[in-house]
């Protein structure tokens, strides 16, 4: 059964997701075939959430056998799975999470032919060589790529969603609105909010109006761009040709789509851009970036030698 059919039959299963993501996002998920490579602790957590989310299909990929030490983080492995392929050992338990999402296994090394059929590829516990090889191919084919890894208390994530990735909601927050008390009738119209009610709009936001008396042309009007003037005032451009404002009205933000351009992982490694979370440690992201590159291949080689 496809995800679209499942939604029509049982939307109650995805009720909370539908409330947060909306039907359009859920339908896009329902058309996505996802490959998740690496079934250690991080990979199985991603697989669990993706399967519960309701995508079209999930393929679990891993070429390595499970080890007892991995039971501390891989919650779908048992002692009896020691020595078995990780993906094969946990596929049955993951499949039980959502009967609408078929889950399959791939235990062969990743190739271009095995990746091209997917819309999303997630790499965990992969070498730098594999990340670059798969990343260059997925970038050229428009396949979304996510590379994630953890080492102790530290983690990294890289996303490549292609050259023209359209974002319909850039912050995930509910559109803000405010009640207005005045609108001037001139070429640089100033909108004033009710006393002690901050509007929370920023320059570049787009808004529309409702319940305005007098200047009724604003009700349901074409989107107007906001220019921030102060916490209680903002400009919406020319209103000189409209009727005089009388009273009342609600101004509501309208989310605008945005097209983003993503670089491939190879380009990003040479010129990385970091998300700063602690301005007291500005150098930390660059240090971690170098550390992850230095240790990824080393750790994998050491693991092979121990075996």
Secondary structure, DSSP 8 states (H G I E B T S, - for coil): --HHHHHHH-GGGGHHHHHHH-HHHHHHHHT-EEEEE--SHHHHHHHHHHHHHT-SEEEEE--SB--GGGGGT-TT--GGGTTSBHHHHHHHHHHTT-TTSEEEEE-S---HHHHTT-SEEEEES--HHHHHHHHHHHHHHT-EEEEEEEETTEEEEEEE--SSEEES-SS-----EEEEEEE--STTEEEEE-TT------TT-EEEEES-BS-GGGBT-S-EE-EEEETTEEEEE--TTS----B--EEEEE---EEE----HHHHHHS-----S-TT-TTHHHHHHHHHHHHHHHHHHHHHHH-
